[in-house]
Amino acid sequence: MKAIWQLERCGVKEVVELLPEPQPPYTTVASIINNLKRKAFVAQKKDGKAYVYQPAIAESEYKKRVMSGFVRDYFRNSFKEMVTFFAKDEKLSEQDLREIIEEIEK
């Protein structure tokens, strides 16, 4: 999705070229884009013989949906469990936790 947002309007080839080395095969990228299209994250239009893809969703909305699904599937729909997991695994520092609390209090 990041590549599609960056390019705004592109074909599979342009996405592949934008990705870092080692670049995935064209067919892999095409399959991923097709899955994004099926989920209505990407819009597809015919341009001659090729297809052109555009973002169909804003990045902020995409993050919201993906993170909600992640929390639902892996943390029993509990953001508290997710934060606790990362805190226990020491992925969040004490300062990070304080900042999270400050944001919540706002």
C-alpha positions, 0 to 999 in steps of 0.5 A, a space after each residue: 500500500 505504501 508504494 501505491 500511495 506514493 505512486 498514486 497511479 501505477 501498474 504492477 511493474 512500477 510497484 515492483 521497481 519501487 521496492 528495495 532489492 531483492 525485489 519480489 517477483 512480478 507475479 507476487 506483487 500482482 497477487 498482493 495488489 489483487 488481494 488489496 483490490 478484493 478488500 477494496 483498498 485499491 481501485 483498478 482501471 483498465 488503461 489500454 491492455 494494462 491495468 492501473 491501480 490507485 489507492 481507494 482508501 486513505 492511509 489513516 483509514 487503512 491503518 485503523 482497519 488493519 490495526 483493529 483486525 490485528 488487535 481483534 485476531 491476536 489480542 482478543 479485541 483488547 488494546 489493553 492486552 496488546 499494550 501489555 504484551 509489548 510492555 512485558 516484551 520490553 518493546 515499550 519503554 517506561 517513557 513510551 507508556 507515560 506518553 501513551 497515558 498522556 495521549 489517552 488523558 487528552 
